[in-house]
Amino acid sequence: MSIVAEVRHNIRLQIEKALEEARAKGALTFESIPNFVLEVPREKAHGDFATNVAMLLTKQAKLPPRVIAEHLVANFSKEATWVDRIEIAGPGFINFHLGTGWLYAVMPKVIKEDTTYGNSTYGHKEKVQVEFVSANPTGLLHMGNARGAALGDTLSNLLEAAGFDVTREFYINDAGNQIENFGKSLEARYLQLMGEDIPFPEEGYHGEDIITTVKNIIAEVGDKYLSMDSALRREFLIQKALEEKLGAIRNDLARFGVEYDVWFSEQTLHDSGAIAKTIKELQEKGYIYEKEGALWFKSTLFGDEKDEVVVRSNGIPTYFAADIAYHKNKFERGFQKVINIWGADHHGHVARMKGAVKAVGYDPDRLHVILMQLVRLFRGGEIVRMSKRSGQYVTLSELMDEVGKDAARYFFVMRSPDSHLDFDLDLAKAESSENPVYYVQYAHARINSILKASGTELPPVENVDFTLLKEEAELELIRKIADLPEEIVGAAVNMEPHRIARYAHDLASLFHSFYNSCRVLTEDEELRKARLCLVDAARITLRNVLHLLGLSAPERM
């Protein structure tokens, strides 16, 4: 249990005891204590913790909430809670102001736990799958894929730190119409590059990267495919091209700091008969009906606007059919929670997917879908619409070439997924406090320079008098450091990775304020020891947070 969680737990216990004592004295009447909130108020003036329990008890106690609050306060024991004073505010909120004593246990804990500080067992090893990016292997990774990669990987890091057993998964869309069109595109480019005058299919992929891919294939096989039957030629071209495209996707994601546990092929669902088996199961349960020669899933039963085709009139399953079989497979593999990160354009797919999960026998609340909004790139105040290099969209690889992995990841995560992101390329490259990732990493580098300048090893924490740390800037920094374990759990459970980016920026800001107002290498030896240990605790915390974000923690800049 973290120090903050322990303090919170003890205050909750005393609140419950105070209410029971007030009832025993006849001051309050109630059947049971409601499930009240004990939270950190937004306004610092409202204390360290606040509760709404008095307002929740009004009906049972048949008293105004302020009167209930007065009885609670009168019977509250401050012992073992670190509570210094209590006040009743507004309609009946109770605000708890802590003393500083509890903060002095923070530094020894951080320094002792080091690389594991912030981690917890909250998730009890619950199996969670996070599926993200899952880009079509027919092209290069674009900005939507890049944002999904940063969000998915950071969320996975947070879930692991919060004690969940996490599997990162990439779903390879290597079946269906898009692969057929991919094959037609490859064949047309192959024949054209081999000197034949043939038209390019309208439904084909027109990107320059397709031409590059085919040139690479020609360099390997030459005219070997010219004399082949068209269907066989496409099959070979698709195989070769998918190997290259997936290889490029893997390499770009690895360069971006993203490594997957599972690469799941859609084609395996077709080959294994899993799709046909799933459709049959749904038919037997009465969720499938036939109309105009096609098979339809009754998704309107689950709140969708219209029913959805799962098998076309030509007998070919749709993408949705594969998606149902895939999600059934996920739960069959034992995942208690499944998280998908999709583009906002998939919002209409959420209800039918949850309905399908229920139809195949699983709790739809175990499926969580994070919808992320679009990314717009800006350079010089103007929207960047295409790559100068290729004349197409800007790729993840090009973005990393321009701003680096760290800036790219931080910028993609620092906003809530459901908000549009304007990515300022100039700002991402700026070496100034205006650039948030530079600001955070500079704080870590500054910390390391202070520790190096001290010229001494840190003393054992048992020999340090932390009660010497009394300045407001010192106490604010310690409190922020103490918050990390709960920040990680909150960001993980609520699936809000942007919260940890904000925490990193706030922590860096408090460290800079501390540095500017408190001389670390003071002549007072005991105070120097205490401040050096605080600086080291800040270093450990900031490094751990940067690593959760998938960023480096530089020692110099």
N, C-alpha and C positions, 0 to 999 in steps of 0.2 A: 504494500500500500504506500502511495506517495505521501509526503508530508502534508500537502494540502488536503488530500483525501482523508488523512487521519484527523486533521483539525476539523474538517467538515463533519466527519463521522461523530466525533466527540460532541460537537455543538448540537447535532441532531439528537443524540442520546439525551443530552441535558434538556432540550426542548420537550421531548417526550416525557421525561421525568418531571419537569416543571408542570406540565399539564396534568399528569396523574396526581401530583401532590395537590394542585389546586382543586381537582375533583374530590380528592379524599377529604379536604377541608370544607367542602361544600360550596366553594366559591364558584366553581364551574360545573355544569351538567352536560355530559355528552356520552354517546354510546361507544364511539371509537374515534381514534385520532385519524384524520384524513391524510391522504398521501400528499403532503405539502412539499413545496419547493424551498430549497435553501441554496441560493445562487449568489454569484458575485455581481453586485450592482454595477450598472454602466457608469454611474457617477461616483467618483472616488469619495465625495463628501457623504455618501450614503453608507459608508462602512466597508468592511471586507466581505461580509456576507449579509444577506437579507432573506427574510422568510415571509410568506403570505398565510401562514397557518391560522392566524387570528381571524382573517376574513373567511377562510374555509369553514371555520367552526361556528359561524354566526347562526346558521339555521338550527344546529343541534343545541347550542348553548342558549339560544334566544336572548343574546346580548349583543350590543354594538361591538364591532371588531376592536375598537380602541380599548374598551373595558376588558375584553378577553386578553388583549396584549398586555395590559397592566398587571393582570393576575399572573400571566406567564412570566413576566419580568420579575415580579415579586418573589416567585418561587424558583427562579433560575439560579443554579449554582455555577459560578465561574471557574471553579476548581477543575483543572485538567483540560480546560478548553482554550486557554490563552486569550479569552475574551477580557478586554480591559473595561469597556463600557457598552451599554445597550441603550438604544433610543427608539421611541415609537414615532413613526413618521406617517404623514398623509392619512389615509382612511384606516390604517391599522397595520402597515408594514412594520416589522421589527428589524432594526439594523444592528448588527454586531460589529463593533470596532475591536480589532485584536491589538494586543501589545506587540512588541518587537521580539520577544524572547524566542518564539517558535522559529523565527527566520534563521537563527544561528546554527540550527541543525542542518541547514540546507547545504552549506559548503562541504562539510565532511562527507555527506551522502553522495554528492556529485563527484567529488574527487575519488571516492572509493569505487563507485560504479563505473566511472570513466566512459568507455564506449557504449555501455549498456544503459547509461543514464537516460531516463525518459521512457524506457521500455516497461511493459507491464504484462501481467497474465490475464488481463481483462477478458480477452476472447476465448480463453480456455481451449485453445487449439481447435476451435470450430473451423471446419473446412469451408473455405471461400474461394470461388473462382472469379477472376476478373478477366473478362474478354474485352480487348481493346485494339484499336487500329483496324485489324481484319480488312486491310485494303485489297481491292481487286488486284491480282497479280498481273494485270495487263498493262500497267503503267508505273509511273514513279510516285513517290509519296508527296502529297501536297500539304498545304497548311492545316487543313482539317485533320488529316492523318497525324500531323506533327503535334497538334494540340491534344489529340486523343492519346498519343504516346506519352506525352509529359504527364497528363492527368492520370492515366491508367497506371503508369509505373510509380508515380508518387503516392497514389492511393494504395497501391499494393505494399509499398514500403511502410506506410502508416499502419495498415492492417497488421502487417507482420510485427511491427514494433508494439502494437496493442495486444499481441498475443494470439492472433488468428493464424491458422495454417493456410497459406495463400498459394494458389496456382495461377500463374499468368498464362493466358492462352491467346493464340492468334488463329482465327478461322480463315482458312484459305479458300476463297471462292473459285475453285478450279473445275467447276461444272456449269452446265446450263448455256443459255444463249450468249452470254458475254464471251465464253470460251469458244463457242462456235464462230462468233464474229471475229474474235482474236485470230482464230485459225485462218479465216478468209483473208484477213488483213495481212497476215504473215505470208500466205501463199501469193497474194497479189504483189507484195513488195519483192518477194523472192523472184518471181517470174519477171517482173519489171527490171530488177537489177541484173538478171541474167540475159537481158536484151529483148524480152518479148513485149510487144505492145498490147497490153490488156488494161481494161478500166479498173479503177480501184472501187471496191464496193461502198455504196452510200452509207451502209450501217457499220463500216469499218472504223478502226482506230487510226486517226490521221496524224498522230504525234510523231515528231522527229525521232523519238526514242525507239519506235518500231523499226524505222529504217536502220538505225544503228544496230539494233538487235539482229536484224536479218543479215546485215553486212558481216557481223561476227560469226553467224552461222555459215555463211558462204565461205568465210576464211577457213572454216573447219572442214566443211563437206564439199565445197565447190559445186559442181553441177550434178552431184549424186542424186538429188531429188527430182531432177527435170523429167526423167523418163518414168517416174512413179505414177500410179493411179492418184487422182486428186485427193481422195479421202485419206489414203495412206500418207501422202505428202503432208497434208495438214496435220495429221496425227504426229508425225515426226517433228515438224516445225513447232507445234504447240509444246511438245515435250522439251525440246531444246530451249525454246523461248522462256517457258515457265522456270526451268532451272536457272537461267540467267536472271530473270526478273525477281524471282524469290531470293536468289543470292544477293542481288543488289538491295532488296528490301531488308534482308537480314543484316547486311553490312551497315546500311544507313542507320538502322535502329540500334545496332550494337555501338556504333559511333556516338549515338545519341544517349547511350547509357542504358538501353533497354534490352534485356535478355528474357526470352520466353521459356517457360517450362514445357509447354506443349504447342506444337504447330499441327492443327487439326484440319485434315483435308475433307472438303465437302464431297469430293468424288467417292470417298470411302463409304459415305452414307448410301450412295447409289449402289456401289459394288457389293456391299454387305447385305443389301436388302432391307436395311433399317428404315428407309423411307416407306417402302411398300408395306412393311410390317406395321408401322405407325398409322398409316392410312387405314389399313384393315382394322386395327384396334379402334380407331375413331368411328369407323362405319358400324362396328358391332355395338358401340356405345350410343349410336344414334346421333352423332355430331356431324355426319357427312350425308349429303344428299346429291342426287344427280339432276342436272338441268342442262339442256342443249348439248348433251354428250360429254359434258365436263363434270367433275366432282367438286362440290363446294363445301367449305367448312362453315358451320353455323356460328360465325363470330359475333353476330348480333345478339346472341344469347348472353354474351359477356360484355355488352356495352359498346360494341363496335357499331359504326354507322351502317355498314353493309357486310354481307357475307363475302367470303374470300375463296377464290378458286385454288384448289390444291393439286388437281390433276387436270390438265388441259384436255380438250376434246380429241387431240391427237395421241393421248395416252402419256404425255411427258409431264412429270411432276413440276410444279412451280417452285420458285425460291422459297415461298412460304412453307411448302411441304417439307423442304429440306431443313428449314429453320425449326419447324416443330420437332422433327426427328433429332436434330442437333440438341435442342434444349432438353428433350427427353433423355438423351444420352448423357447430358451434363448431370442431371439429377440421379441417373442410374449409377454414375461414378461416385456418388456419395457426397456431393457438395451440399452443405446445408444452406448456403447462400450463394446466389449467382448474380454477378454484377456485369451489366453490359454498358459500354460507353458508345453511344451512337451520335451521329450528327442530328441537328434539330429537324432536318427534313424527314427524319424517321418517326416523328412524333405520332403520326397516324397508325404506326405499326405496333405501338406499345400495348394498347387495349387488346388487340387480337392475339398478340404474343402471350400476354398474361392469361387470356381466355384459353389458348391452346395448352398452356402449362396445366391449367386446372382440368381441362378435358382429358389429358393423359394421366391424371391422377396425382398431381402434385399441388402443393399450396402456392398459389400465384404470388403471395406476399414474400415468397423466398426469392423471387426474381426482381431485381432492382435495375432500373434503366436510368442512366445519367444522360441527359440530352445536352449537347454542347452547341453553342451558337457559332456563327461564322467568324473567321479571322480576316481582318483587312490589314495589309502591309502598307506602311507609309515611309516615304523617303523624301526629305526636303519639304515636308508638309503636303506632298502629293501622294495619292493612292498609287501603289505599284500594282499594275494589272497583269504584267507578264514578265517573264525572265528575259533579260537582255541576251543571255547566252543561247537559249533555245527558241525564244519567241512564243513559248507556252507559259503555263503557270509556273510560279517559283516553287522549286522543290525543297524538301527538307535538307537535302545535301547542300544545295546552294545557300540556304539560310545559315547553316552551320559554318560554311566557308566564310560568310560575311560577318556574322556576329559571334560565332562560337557556340559550343554546346551549352555552357552554363547560362548565358544570357537568354538563349532560346528557351530552355526549359523553364527558367524562372518566369519569364514574361508570359508563357503559355499557362502557367499555374496560378499566377498572382490574382487573377479575376475568377469569380464564380463561373462554372461552366455554362450556366444559363444566361450569362451576359455576353454581349458582343465584345470582341477583343480588337482594339486598334493597336497594332504592333508597330511601334516607332523604331525603325531600323537605326536611325541616327542616335536616338537615346540609348538603345541597347549597346551601342559601341562607345558611348561617352564615358570617359574616365572622370566622373564627377559625382557628387552626392545626389544629383538629380536622377542618376541611373540607379534604380533600386538594387539590382544585383551587385553592382560595383560597391554601393554603400554598405551592403551586408558583408561582402567578402573583405572589404577594406577594414571593417571592424575586427574581423578575425586576424588579419595581417597585423593590425596595430597591437592587438593583444599579444601576439607572438613576439613582436619587437620589444614590448615592455618586459616580458618575461626574460628575454635574452639580455636586455640591458641591465637587469637586476644583478646579473653575474653570479647568482647563487642558486642552489637547489631549493626547492620549496620545503619548508619545515614540515614535520609530521603534524597532521591536523590536531592531534591530541595536545600539542604544545602551543596552540594558537588561541589567543583570547579574542573570539569573534564578537564579544560584546562591545569591543572598541569601535565597531562599525555602527555609527549612530547618525551619520549625515543622511539627509533625505535621498540624495542621489544613490547612496550605497544601499539603503533599504529598498528603494524602488527596483534596483537592479536585482537584488536577491529575490524579491517577491516574483519578478518575472521569470527568473531561473527556476524557482520552485513550481511554477505553473506548467512546465513542459509536459510531465506525464499526463496530466488531465487534458492539455491541449491536443496531445497526440490521440488520446482516446476519443475526444470530441470530434476531431477532424476525421478520424477513421470511421466511427460509428455513423456519423451524419453524412459521410461520403463528401466531405468538403475540403479537398486538399489545399484550396486557396487560403484556408485558415492558417496553415503552417507557414506559408509564405509571408502572411501578415505578421505572424509571431516572430519570424526571423527578422523582419524589418523593425519591429517594435523593440526586440532585444538589442539589436545593433544600435538603435537610437538611444536607448537607456544606457548602453555602455559608453557611447560617445559623450553623453551628458555627464556620466560619472567621471570619465577621464578628464573632462574640461573643468570639473569642480573639485576633484579630490586628487591630491598629489599622491601617487602610488609609492614612488621611491623616496618617501619621506625619511628624515633623520631619526624619527621616533621608531626604534627597532620593532617594538611590539605591534604598533599600528601598521608598519611596513609589512610585517608577516601576514597580518590579517587581510590587508588589501591585496597582497600578492596571491593569497589563496582565493580571494573573491575573483580576481582577474583570471586565475586558472579555471575556476568553476564556470566563468563566462565563456572561456575558450572551449571547454569541453561541451558545454550546452550548444554554443553556436556551431561548432564543428558537427555535432550530431544532427542538428537541424539541417545544415547544408547537405549532409549526406542523405537525409530523408528526402530532400528535394532533388537528389541526384546530381548535386553540384560539388565541385571541388572546394576544399577549404585551404586557400593559399596562405603560406606563412610570410610571404612578402609580395608587395605589389608595386 
